[in-house]
Amino acid sequence: MICLYFISCARKSKRPGFVRLVCFGEKKSVKTTNDFPEGIWYNTSILAGVYQSTLMVPCGQKKEDKTSPGDSRCGIVETCRNASAKPGGRENAHCGGSAVRVGNTMAEVKLVNVKKIYPFVSGEEKKSKKKKKGEEPAEEKKVNLQITDKGVVAVQEFNLDIADKEFIVLVGPSGCGKSTTLRMVAGLEEISEGELYIDGKLMNDVAPKDRDIAMVFQNYALYPHMTVYDNMAFSLKLKKTPKAEIDRKVREAAEILDITQYLNRKPKALSGGQRQRVAIGRAIVRNPKVFLMDEPLSNLDAKLRVQTRTQIAALQRQLGVTTLYVTHDQTEALTMGDRIAVIKLGILQQVGAPTELYDRPANVFVAGFIGSPSMNLNTHPVVNGKAKIGEDTVDLPAEAVNKLTAEDNGQIVVGFRPEDAGLAPADDPNAFSLKVVNVEDLGSDGYIYGNIITDGSAAEASQVMSDQNKLTTIRVNPRALPKVGATVKIKIDPAKMHLFAPSTELRLN
């Protein structure tokens, strides 16, 4: 028989989630002590997979008060996490009651006014290179990030609450501060200002290895000389996890990811998608509180990206682990995240569910970034409460027009998605004229790209599609596509129109 005894309560010992074992009974019957020697601190999640019966030893009881050697009701219970259980008290009852499989504690992540500043290196004042004779001075490179006396501000006043088991996506263009924010959560970057909390604990000065997080990188970071099995087991071996527990965790993760048949292969014998799954599996076996993923699909082809992102989203919901996912691909963000956080130049623009960001973007940047094809955004003058689009006018809601200020100079930003407009009769008074520059027939959908007619000059016909953002995109019935060069009337759905103030770029309706 094997009986387990808590040397001290987890909180009292300052080792949350861990218990220390003392095995007693007939020594010849104690078989598991080969894998679990007594007197050592063990993660409760490991022991829970081995001992499934009921432990009758109160938490914090003295050693001489332990269960009698003849009592075979031995197992694992949850450590003292509830407020009612006082470490060392006989009134604790059984600390966790009957045996349960202990998993991770709550993993809420909170960033409060977090700022990252990259300081100037001492004496790094960029020395101008000696210009050659007759050479023009080099043009100074433009920097969009804020620069202060302390250095370059990469992330500014970042506030974000991530609920337990939530899948949240950080999205934005390259260089906006997504990965920097993720690395601050992981502990790979120092937080210049503000506070980071994981599970209610301040993490600013906690080492990465002690934060109970697992990170999946863009480049997989697999050891080429190790098999898939060894790659996934490596972190557990460093923690001196028992071999039986390592094998169980690795094979469970491999089964979840459908890579069991590849466990004996080396990374070079795997495809990109398979390598990525191995990297995810290596994170799963650690049973962390938080998953951090930094553009893990960027190296995959289009078809494999779709397949893998579906697997990751399903896997996260299956495991129920709080996940922070970084990508610049807004399609990934819309299809995977419970919520999306849009970042621009280190500043958090908007946080919300995918449908919320798609239907009601807070500003011009979010409106243009979320959605594919992107939203049509143009600035037009306001005449008698209507937007003058080229030679035509479109009705505007009075509530939006009334919010315009003197700084807007009598103009308004009109936005609409390609699917929220369509072809209209030539005599429709609330439509505008569009000259078709290009046509795309996708079978199920059709798209036309064109220029809004302003003065009827021939210059419009010479425009090319080098910058598609300057063209207006409309989704139409592929069986009714107009010809290139034709002039058509376009009508916007009034209920789907997005209006913004030019001065602030904030939403008006």
FENDAPE-V904487 format. One record per residue. N is the residue number from 0. RES is the residue in three letters. PHI is phi in degrees with one decimal (none if undefined). D_LAST is the distance of its C-alpha to the last C-alpha in whole Angstrom. Layout:
{{N/RES/PHI/D_LAST} {N/RES/PHI/D_LAST}}
//
This chain:
{{0/MET/none/71} {1/ILE/-130.8/68} {2/CYS/-120.3/67} {3/LEU/-110.5/64} {4/TYR/-136.9/64} {5/PHE/-79.3/61} {6/ILE/-57.8/63} {7/SER/-153.7/60} {8/CYS/-67.6/56} {9/ALA/-58.7/54} {10/ARG/-69.3/52} {11/LYS/-62.0/55} {12/SER/-80.5/56} {13/LYS/61.0/53} {14/ARG/-125.5/53} {15/PRO/-60.4/50} {16/GLY/82.5/50} {17/PHE/-125.4/53} {18/VAL/-131.6/57} {19/ARG/-110.5/60} {20/LEU/-104.7/63} {21/VAL/-130.0/67} {22/CYS/-98.6/68} {23/PHE/-141.1/71} {24/GLY/120.4/74} {25/GLU/-72.0/77} {26/LYS/-56.3/76} {27/LYS/-69.1/77} {28/SER/-94.8/74} {29/VAL/-84.7/72} {30/LYS/-90.9/70} {31/THR/-77.1/67} {32/THR/-66.0/68} {33/ASN/-65.1/68} {34/ASP/-93.2/65} {35/PHE/-128.2/64} {36/PRO/-62.5/66} {37/GLU/-73.8/67} {38/GLY/81.1/65} {39/ILE/-114.3/62} {40/TRP/-79.3/59} {41/TYR/-123.6/57} {42/ASN/-67.9/53} {43/THR/-60.8/53} {44/SER/-66.5/51} {45/ILE/-73.9/54} {46/LEU/-67.3/56} {47/ALA/-62.4/54} {48/GLY/-78.0/55} {49/VAL/-105.4/59} {50/TYR/-104.8/60} {51/GLN/-115.7/58} {52/SER/-85.6/60} {53/THR/-103.6/60} {54/LEU/-96.1/61} {55/MET/-105.7/63} {56/VAL/-96.6/63} {57/PRO/-62.2/61} {58/CYS/-65.6/59} {59/GLY/86.1/61} {60/GLN/-65.8/64} {61/LYS/-71.6/67} {62/LYS/-61.7/69} {63/GLU/-70.5/72} {64/ASP/-95.9/70} {65/LYS/-68.0/69} {66/THR/-58.5/69} {67/SER/-62.6/73} {68/PRO/-58.8/74} {69/GLY/-82.2/74} {70/ASP/-81.5/71} {71/SER/-91.6/69} {72/ARG/-82.2/66} {73/CYS/-121.5/64} {74/GLY/175.5/61} {75/ILE/-137.7/57} {76/VAL/-124.1/55} {77/GLU/-67.8/52} {78/THR/-67.5/52} {79/CYS/-66.9/52} {80/ARG/-109.4/48} {81/ASN/-84.5/47} {82/ALA/-65.3/48} {83/SER/-73.7/50} {84/ALA/-90.3/53} {85/LYS/-90.9/55} {86/PRO/-57.3/56} {87/GLY/86.1/60} {88/GLY/-92.1/60} {89/ARG/-71.4/62} {90/GLU/-77.4/60} {91/ASN/-66.5/57} {92/ALA/63.0/58} {93/HIS/-115.5/58} {94/CYS/58.8/55} {95/GLY/-137.6/53} {96/GLY/78.7/55} {97/SER/-72.4/56} {98/ALA/-62.7/55} {99/VAL/-135.7/52} {100/ARG/-83.6/51} {101/VAL/-79.7/49} {102/GLY/-109.3/46} {103/ASN/-74.4/43} {104/THR/-76.9/42} {105/MET/-56.4/38} {106/ALA/-128.3/37} {107/GLU/-73.7/34} {108/VAL/-114.2/32} {109/LYS/-134.2/31} {110/LEU/-111.2/30} {111/VAL/-119.0/30} {112/ASN/49.9/29} {113/VAL/-74.6/31} {114/LYS/-136.2/32} {115/LYS/-122.2/34} {116/ILE/-119.9/36} {117/TYR/-91.8/38} {118/PRO/-69.7/41} {119/PHE/-69.8/43} {120/VAL/-68.8/46} {121/SER/-56.3/49} {122/GLY/73.0/50} {123/GLU/-90.8/48} {124/GLU/-55.9/47} {125/LYS/-59.4/47} {126/LYS/-80.6/50} {127/SER/-68.1/50} {128/LYS/-66.9/52} {129/LYS/-64.4/55} {130/LYS/-81.3/54} {131/LYS/-70.3/57} {132/LYS/-60.6/58} {133/GLY/81.3/56} {134/GLU/-85.5/53} {135/GLU/-74.8/50} {136/PRO/-64.2/48} {137/ALA/-66.7/46} {138/GLU/-73.0/42} {139/GLU/-67.1/40} {140/LYS/-71.4/38} {141/LYS/-76.2/34} {142/VAL/-118.8/33} {143/ASN/-86.6/29} {144/LEU/-71.4/30} {145/GLN/-69.2/30} {146/ILE/-118.0/34} {147/THR/-117.1/35} {148/ASP/-65.3/39} {149/LYS/-80.7/39} {150/GLY/146.1/38} {151/VAL/-89.5/35} {152/VAL/-88.9/32} {153/ALA/-86.1/31} {154/VAL/-131.8/29} {155/GLN/-122.7/28} {156/GLU/41.1/27} {157/PHE/-86.2/26} {158/ASN/-122.9/25} {159/LEU/-155.6/25} {160/ASP/-109.8/27} {161/ILE/-111.6/28} {162/ALA/-74.0/30} {163/ASP/-60.9/33} {164/LYS/67.7/33} {165/GLU/-87.1/30} {166/PHE/-105.6/29} {167/ILE/-118.6/27} {168/VAL/-113.7/26} {169/LEU/-94.0/26} {170/VAL/-132.8/24} {171/GLY/165.6/24} {172/PRO/-68.0/26} {173/SER/-59.6/30} {174/GLY/83.4/30} {175/CYS/-88.5/27} {176/GLY/109.6/29} {177/LYS/-63.4/29} {178/SER/-65.6/33} {179/THR/-61.5/33} {180/THR/-62.0/31} {181/LEU/-62.5/33} {182/ARG/-68.5/37} {183/MET/-69.3/36} {184/VAL/-64.8/36} {185/ALA/-74.3/39} {186/GLY/92.1/41} {187/LEU/-80.8/41} {188/GLU/-124.9/40} {189/GLU/-75.4/40} {190/ILE/-82.2/37} {191/SER/-72.3/37} {192/GLU/-143.7/35} {193/GLY/95.6/34} {194/GLU/-135.3/35} {195/LEU/-120.9/35} {196/TYR/-120.7/36} {197/ILE/-125.6/37} {198/ASP/58.8/38} {199/GLY/77.6/38} {200/LYS/-107.3/40} {201/LEU/-68.0/40} {202/MET/-113.4/40} {203/ASN/-53.7/40} {204/ASP/-108.6/44} {205/VAL/-86.4/45} {206/ALA/-64.9/46} {207/PRO/-53.5/44} {208/LYS/-67.2/47} {209/ASP/-99.4/47} {210/ARG/-92.1/43} {211/ASP/57.4/43} {212/ILE/-124.4/41} {213/ALA/-132.0/42} {214/MET/-119.6/40} {215/VAL/-111.8/40} {216/PHE/-92.7/40} {217/GLN/-66.7/39} {218/ASN/-96.9/43} {219/TYR/69.7/44} {220/ALA/56.6/47} {221/LEU/-89.7/50} {222/TYR/-78.9/53} {223/PRO/-68.1/55} {224/HIS/-87.6/58} {225/MET/-104.8/57} {226/THR/-73.1/57} {227/VAL/-59.1/53} {228/TYR/-58.4/55} {229/ASP/-67.0/56} {230/ASN/-61.5/53} {231/MET/-72.0/51} {232/ALA/-88.5/54} {233/PHE/-58.2/54} {234/SER/-64.8/52} {235/LEU/-70.8/54} {236/LYS/-64.8/57} {237/LEU/-63.0/56} {238/LYS/-84.0/56} {239/LYS/59.1/59} {240/THR/-69.0/57} {241/PRO/-54.6/60} {242/LYS/-58.7/61} {243/ALA/-62.7/60} {244/GLU/-70.2/57} {245/ILE/-60.2/56} {246/ASP/-61.0/57} {247/ARG/-63.1/55} {248/LYS/-65.9/52} {249/VAL/-63.2/52} {250/ARG/-70.4/53} {251/GLU/-63.5/51} {252/ALA/-65.0/48} {253/ALA/-63.6/49} {254/GLU/-67.6/49} {255/ILE/-61.5/46} {256/LEU/-90.4/45} {257/ASP/61.1/48} {258/ILE/-127.7/50} {259/THR/-58.1/53} {260/GLN/-70.7/55} {261/TYR/-106.2/54} {262/LEU/-61.8/55} {263/ASN/-93.7/58} {264/ARG/-87.4/57} {265/LYS/-98.0/56} {266/PRO/-52.8/53} {267/LYS/-65.8/54} {268/ALA/-93.3/55} {269/LEU/-113.3/51} {270/SER/-78.2/48} {271/GLY/-61.7/45} {272/GLY/-65.9/43} {273/GLN/-68.1/46} {274/ARG/-62.3/46} {275/GLN/-64.1/43} {276/ARG/-67.5/44} {277/VAL/-63.6/47} {278/ALA/-61.5/45} {279/ILE/-67.7/42} {280/GLY/-61.0/46} {281/ARG/-61.6/47} {282/ALA/-76.1/44} {283/ILE/-63.3/44} {284/VAL/-62.6/48} {285/ARG/-75.7/47} {286/ASN/52.1/45} {287/PRO/-80.7/43} {288/LYS/-78.0/40} {289/VAL/-136.0/37} {290/PHE/-94.9/37} {291/LEU/-119.8/36} {292/MET/-124.4/35} {293/ASP/-108.7/35} {294/GLU/46.1/34} {295/PRO/-70.4/37} {296/LEU/-106.9/36} {297/SER/-67.1/36} {298/ASN/-93.0/40} {299/LEU/-98.3/39} {300/ASP/-73.3/39} {301/ALA/-58.2/36} {302/LYS/-64.9/38} {303/LEU/-69.8/39} {304/ARG/-61.4/36} {305/VAL/-61.6/34} {306/GLN/-64.8/37} {307/THR/-71.2/38} {308/ARG/-63.8/34} {309/THR/-64.6/34} {310/GLN/-64.6/37} {311/ILE/-64.7/36} {312/ALA/-62.4/33} {313/ALA/-66.8/36} {314/LEU/-64.8/38} {315/GLN/-62.6/36} {316/ARG/-70.4/35} {317/GLN/-69.4/39} {318/LEU/-80.4/40} {319/GLY/66.2/37} {320/VAL/-103.1/37} {321/THR/-57.4/34} {322/THR/-130.1/33} {323/LEU/-115.8/31} {324/TYR/-119.0/31} {325/VAL/-109.2/30} {326/THR/-156.0/29} {327/HIS/-103.4/28} {328/ASP/-90.5/27} {329/GLN/-69.0/24} {330/THR/-64.6/25} {331/GLU/-59.1/27} {332/ALA/-61.5/25} {333/LEU/-68.0/23} {334/THR/-90.3/26} {335/MET/-110.5/28} {336/GLY/-82.4/26} {337/ASP/-69.7/25} {338/ARG/-137.5/22} {339/ILE/-122.5/21} {340/ALA/-113.9/21} {341/VAL/-95.3/20} {342/ILE/-121.5/22} {343/LYS/-139.0/22} {344/LEU/52.2/25} {345/GLY/79.8/26} {346/ILE/-110.9/23} {347/LEU/-72.5/21} {348/GLN/-88.9/17} {349/GLN/-162.7/16} {350/VAL/-127.9/18} {351/GLY/179.5/18} {352/ALA/-66.5/19} {353/PRO/-52.4/19} {354/THR/-64.9/17} {355/GLU/-64.8/14} {356/LEU/-68.0/14} {357/TYR/-74.2/14} {358/ASP/-86.0/12} {359/ARG/-137.8/9} {360/PRO/-64.4/10} {361/ALA/-76.2/10} {362/ASN/-150.8/11} {363/VAL/-63.0/13} {364/PHE/-63.0/16} {365/VAL/-62.2/15} {366/ALA/-61.0/13} {367/GLY/-79.4/16} {368/PHE/-87.1/19} {369/ILE/-88.2/18} {370/GLY/112.7/19} {371/SER/-140.9/22} {372/PRO/-60.1/22} {373/SER/-69.7/19} {374/MET/-66.8/16} {375/ASN/-76.5/16} {376/LEU/-130.4/15} {377/ASN/-143.5/16} {378/THR/-94.9/16} {379/HIS/-132.2/16} {380/PRO/-72.4/17} {381/VAL/-102.4/15} {382/VAL/-125.3/18} {383/ASN/53.4/18} {384/GLY/75.7/14} {385/LYS/-123.8/15} {386/ALA/-87.5/14} {387/LYS/-88.7/18} {388/ILE/-105.8/19} {389/GLY/63.3/23} {390/GLU/-89.4/24} {391/ASP/-115.9/22} {392/THR/-127.5/19} {393/VAL/-128.2/15} {394/ASP/-63.5/14} {395/LEU/-120.5/10} {396/PRO/-67.4/8} {397/ALA/-62.1/10} {398/GLU/-60.4/7} {399/ALA/-75.3/5} {400/VAL/-62.2/9} {401/ASN/-67.4/11} {402/LYS/-84.8/9} {403/LEU/-67.6/11} {404/THR/-114.4/15} {405/ALA/-62.9/18} {406/GLU/-66.5/18} {407/ASP/-81.8/16} {408/ASN/55.7/18} {409/GLY/66.5/17} {410/GLN/-123.5/15} {411/ILE/-147.4/12} {412/VAL/-92.3/11} {413/VAL/-105.0/11} {414/GLY/-124.9/11} {415/PHE/-155.8/13} {416/ARG/-82.2/15} {417/PRO/-55.3/19} {418/GLU/-81.3/19} {419/ASP/-98.3/16} {420/ALA/-141.0/18} {421/GLY/-159.8/21} {422/LEU/-68.0/24} {423/ALA/-131.7/24} {424/PRO/-61.3/27} {425/ALA/-62.5/28} {426/ASP/-97.6/28} {427/ASP/-69.3/24} {428/PRO/-73.9/22} {429/ASN/-110.9/19} {430/ALA/-124.4/20} {431/PHE/-123.0/21} {432/SER/-91.6/24} {433/LEU/-134.3/25} {434/LYS/-95.8/29} {435/VAL/-74.2/30} {436/VAL/-104.2/31} {437/ASN/-150.6/32} {438/VAL/-130.4/32} {439/GLU/-125.1/32} {440/ASP/-107.5/33} {441/LEU/-100.3/33} {442/GLY/87.7/35} {443/SER/-83.5/32} {444/ASP/-132.6/29} {445/GLY/-133.1/29} {446/TYR/-126.5/27} {447/ILE/-118.4/27} {448/TYR/-120.4/26} {449/GLY/-157.4/26} {450/ASN/-112.0/26} {451/ILE/-68.4/24} {452/ILE/-75.2/26} {453/THR/-112.0/26} {454/ASP/-128.6/30} {455/GLY/71.7/32} {456/SER/-74.7/34} {457/ALA/-72.5/36} {458/ALA/-62.9/35} {459/GLU/-64.6/32} {460/ALA/-71.0/34} {461/SER/-89.1/36} {462/GLN/-67.8/33} {463/VAL/-116.3/33} {464/MET/-93.6/31} {465/SER/-67.1/32} {466/ASP/-128.0/29} {467/GLN/-70.0/27} {468/ASN/-65.3/23} {469/LYS/-85.7/24} {470/LEU/-103.3/24} {471/THR/-87.5/22} {472/THR/-108.3/22} {473/ILE/-131.2/22} {474/ARG/-92.5/23} {475/VAL/-132.3/26} {476/ASN/-64.3/29} {477/PRO/-64.3/32} {478/ARG/-87.1/34} {479/ALA/-131.8/32} {480/LEU/-74.8/32} {481/PRO/-74.4/32} {482/LYS/-86.1/35} {483/VAL/-61.5/34} {484/GLY/95.3/34} {485/ALA/-75.8/33} {486/THR/-107.1/30} {487/VAL/-125.6/28} {488/LYS/-98.1/25} {489/ILE/-120.8/21} {490/LYS/-120.4/19} {491/ILE/-91.9/15} {492/ASP/-66.4/14} {493/PRO/-58.1/11} {494/ALA/-74.2/10} {495/LYS/-108.3/10} {496/MET/-86.2/9} {497/HIS/-110.4/7} {498/LEU/-119.3/6} {499/PHE/-134.0/8} {500/ALA/-83.1/10} {501/PRO/-60.4/14} {502/SER/-72.5/15} {503/THR/-106.4/14} {504/GLU/63.2/12} {505/LEU/-92.9/10} {506/ARG/-68.9/6} {507/LEU/-108.9/4} {508/ASN/-119.8/0}}
//
